[in-house]
Amino acid sequence: MPIVIKEIHVSTVVEKKVILPEEISERTYERLKQKVVEELSEHGAGIRAERRKKER
């Protein structure tokens, strides 16, 4: 049985860009804001549940 050795090289470029609210549409800004609020509320609920478990 032949032995196959594969080597894969991957490079990734990460770009950081700051976008001001004035640079995007109002609709996009509101959708993004809503998603952030939802995520924070989910995260906050998880923290509260952990505290209750620790208190018992």
C-alpha positions in Angstrom: 0.0 0.0 0.0 1.5 3.4 -1.0 2.0 6.0 1.7 0.8 9.5 0.8 2.1 12.5 2.8 0.4 15.8 2.1 1.4 19.1 3.3 -0.9 22.1 3.1 0.3 25.6 3.7 -2.5 28.1 4.5 -2.1 31.8 5.0 -4.8 34.1 6.3 -5.0 37.9 6.1 -7.2 39.7 8.7 -8.1 43.2 8.0 -9.3 45.5 10.7 -11.4 48.4 9.7 -13.4 50.9 11.8 -16.7 51.9 10.3 -18.5 54.9 11.7 -22.3 54.9 12.0 -22.3 57.8 9.5 -20.7 55.6 6.8 -23.4 52.9 6.8 -27.2 53.0 6.1 -29.6 53.5 9.0 -31.2 50.2 8.3 -27.9 48.3 8.5 -27.0 50.2 11.7 -30.3 49.2 13.3 -30.0 45.6 12.3 -26.5 45.4 13.7 -27.6 47.1 16.9 -30.4 44.6 17.4 -28.1 41.6 16.9 -25.7 43.0 19.5 -28.5 43.6 22.0 -29.8 40.0 21.4 -26.4 38.5 21.9 -25.8 40.5 25.1 -29.1 39.5 26.5 -28.4 35.8 25.8 -24.9 36.2 27.4 -26.4 37.9 30.4 -29.0 35.1 30.9 -26.2 32.6 30.9 -24.3 34.5 33.5 -27.3 34.7 35.8 -28.0 31.0 35.5 -24.3 30.3 36.5 -24.6 32.5 39.5 -27.8 30.7 40.7 -26.0 27.3 40.4 -23.1 28.6 42.4 -25.3 30.0 45.1 -27.0 26.7 45.8 
